[in-house]
Amino acid sequence: MTDVSAESHQTDRLGRSPRRREEVRRSRKAAVSVAQMIVDDVTVGRLAPGTMLASEREMIERFGVARGTLREALRFLEMNGVITVKAGPAGGAVTAEPDARDFAGVLGLFLQRREMPFRTLVQAREVLEPELAGLAAGNGSDETIATIVDSVDGMEAFLEDEENFLAENHRFHYAVAAAAGNRLLEQLISALHIITEGQIRGIAYRTDHRREVTRAHRNVADAIAARDAEGSRWAMRQHVRDLRRYLESDYPAVLDRPLRWRDITA
């Protein structure tokens, strides 16, 4: 008779089943496989943005697919910022560089389908951004820190110009993430800011509120420039918390509004 360990007996008594990896939910479409191979070619070949890819005829022959399948693959890549497709006799697929706006579009689609409210995004920023500020204080170069400080100077210069003020606001948060030295977090926080801007479009930022935001940014920038990691975390935590409190007091419905893909990609 086969011996069974005490651990196995315990597992049986608790009624547990062995853990197995989830089965693949659906077979991969041919167009997705082609798209993946094209991305591999671009990556392995280190093709710079603006590089013309092979002709449609050449790709059909190489991948062994129908014209419709190839075109579906190219449309998928174009929608995600990997290529652009130029029309005309001299046209074709040209490499592009996906950016945070492309990332925000994909993430926004996921967030809407999960029916997540805007509050979840603000909470994520409260967790991520203080740590990024602390990393920026430790890892930022003189050049990246100078960009952070310059963005705050820009906010002060554009206090009466909301559009340019908000552009400098985005530049500040992107610069802090860039100074932190983690490229994934840099793109993620920039994407989160793009989504934030889409969700709160139409909310008024009075001049006095812009002044408060600028002051908060200055506190963060000063702490980062002083290489004070804990001070940077504290200042950024206060800043993002103030955003949440501002929305809670003046625009409570915004926080509970489900995130919408259309607001992000508009």
Rosetta blueprint (number, residue, H / E / L):
1 M L
2 T L
3 D L
4 V L
5 S L
6 A H
7 E H
8 S H
9 H H
10 Q H
11 T H
12 D H
13 R H
14 L H
15 G L
16 R L
17 S L
18 P L
19 R L
20 R L
21 R L
22 E L
23 E L
24 V L
25 R L
26 R L
27 S L
28 R L
29 K L
30 A H
31 A H
32 V H
33 S H
34 V H
35 A H
36 Q H
37 M H
38 I H
39 V H
40 D H
41 D H
42 V H
43 T H
44 V H
45 G L
46 R L
47 L L
48 A L
49 P L
50 G L
51 T L
52 M E
53 L L
54 A L
55 S L
56 E H
57 R H
58 E H
59 M H
60 I H
61 E H
62 R H
63 F H
64 G L
65 V L
66 A L
67 R H
68 G H
69 T H
70 L H
71 R H
72 E H
73 A H
74 L H
75 R H
76 F H
77 L H
78 E H
79 M H
80 N L
81 G L
82 V L
83 I E
84 T E
85 V E
86 K E
87 A L
88 G L
89 P L
90 A L
91 G L
92 G E
93 A E
94 V E
95 T E
96 A L
97 E L
98 P L
99 D L
100 A H
101 R H
102 D H
103 F H
104 A H
105 G H
106 V H
107 L H
108 G H
109 L H
110 F H
111 L H
112 Q H
113 R H
114 R L
115 E L
116 M L
117 P E
118 F H
119 R H
120 T H
121 L H
122 V H
123 Q H
124 A H
125 R H
126 E H
127 V H
128 L H
129 E H
130 P H
131 E H
132 L H
133 A H
134 G H
135 L H
136 A H
137 A H
138 G H
139 N H
140 G L
141 S L
142 D H
143 E H
144 T H
145 I H
146 A H
147 T H
148 I H
149 V H
150 D H
151 S H
152 V H
153 D H
154 G H
155 M H
156 E H
157 A H
158 F L
159 L L
160 E L
161 D L
162 E H
163 E H
164 N H
165 F H
166 L H
167 A H
168 E H
169 N H
170 H H
171 R H
172 F H
173 H H
174 Y H
175 A H
176 V H
177 A H
178 A H
179 A H
180 A H
181 G L
182 N L
183 R H
184 L H
185 L H
186 E H
187 Q H
188 L H
189 I H
190 S H
191 A H
192 L H
193 H H
194 I H
195 I H
196 T H
197 E H
198 G H
199 Q H
200 I L
201 R L
202 G L
203 I L
204 A L
205 Y L
206 R L
207 T H
208 D H
209 H H
210 R H
211 R H
212 E H
213 V H
214 T H
215 R H
216 A H
217 H H
218 R H
219 N H
220 V H
221 A H
222 D H
223 A H
224 I H
225 A H
226 A L
227 R L
228 D L
229 A H
230 E H
231 G H
232 S H
233 R H
234 W H
235 A H
236 M H
237 R H
238 Q H
239 H H
240 V H
241 R H
242 D H
243 L H
244 R H
245 R H
246 Y H
247 L H
248 E H
249 S H
250 D H
251 Y L
252 P H
253 A H
254 V H
255 L H
256 D H
257 R L
258 P E
259 L L
260 R L
261 W H
262 R H
263 D H
264 I H
265 T H
266 A L
